[in-house]
Amino acid sequence: MFSYLFGFTRRWEMILLLCSGVLIVYTLRVNMSVAAPKMKDSLHWSDIEKGYVLSSFYWGYALGQIPASIYTQLYGAKWLFG
């Protein structure tokens, strides 16, 4: 996609896309942390419920590592990412 437009190799294209994905996920996590106090008040959450919501990002990352590692071992990173 980008390799035809800007002369990137496939490796740099993949690095650019992966870094963009990490940036987007990090931005979403920061936005959730900033919005959590107002959400707690408006949705009448307890501190424990707010903790569940904020920790859901961690659990999503942690549980996503298991199938990702299985697929990478079965098919290889080259097939998985490109």
C-alpha positions in Angstrom: 0.0 0.0 0.0 2.5 2.7 1.2 5.4 1.0 -0.6 4.1 2.1 -4.0 3.4 5.7 -2.9 6.5 6.6 -0.9 9.1 4.0 -1.9 9.0 2.1 1.4 10.0 -1.5 1.5 7.5 -4.0 2.9 9.4 -4.1 6.2 9.2 -0.4 6.8 5.5 -0.4 5.7 4.8 -3.0 8.4 6.8 -1.1 11.0 4.8 2.0 10.2 1.5 0.3 10.4 2.3 -1.5 13.7 3.6 1.7 15.3 0.4 3.5 14.2 -1.7 0.7 15.8 0.2 1.0 19.1 -0.2 4.8 19.0 -4.0 4.5 18.5 -4.4 2.0 21.3 -2.3 4.0 23.7 -4.3 7.1 22.8 -7.6 5.3 23.6 -6.2 4.1 26.9 -5.2 7.6 27.9 -8.6 9.0 26.9 -10.3 6.4 29.0 -8.2 7.3 32.0 -9.0 10.9 31.6 -12.8 10.3 31.1 -13.1 7.7 33.9 -13.8 10.1 36.8 -16.7 11.8 34.9 -18.0 8.4 33.7 -17.9 7.1 37.3 -20.1 10.0 38.5 -22.5 10.0 35.6 -22.9 6.2 35.5 -22.9 5.8 39.3 -20.0 3.3 39.3 -18.2 2.3 42.5 -14.4 2.4 42.6 -14.3 -1.3 42.0 -16.4 -1.0 38.9 -14.2 1.8 37.6 -11.2 -0.4 38.2 -12.8 -3.2 36.2 -13.4 -0.9 33.3 -9.8 0.5 33.4 -8.3 -2.9 33.8 -10.2 -4.2 30.7 -7.5 -2.8 28.5 -4.8 -4.8 30.3 -6.9 -8.0 30.2 -7.5 -7.5 26.5 -3.7 -7.2 25.9 -2.9 -10.1 28.1 -5.5 -12.5 26.7 -4.7 -11.4 23.1 -1.1 -12.6 23.5 -2.1 -16.3 23.8 -3.8 -16.7 20.4 -1.2 -14.4 18.8 1.6 -16.6 20.0 -0.1 -19.8 18.9 -0.8 -18.4 15.4 2.8 -17.0 15.1 4.3 -20.4 16.1 2.0 -22.3 13.7 2.2 -20.0 10.6 5.1 -17.7 11.2 5.3 -13.9 11.6 5.7 -13.4 7.8 2.4 -15.0 7.0 0.6 -13.5 10.0 1.6 -9.9 9.3 1.8 -9.8 5.6 
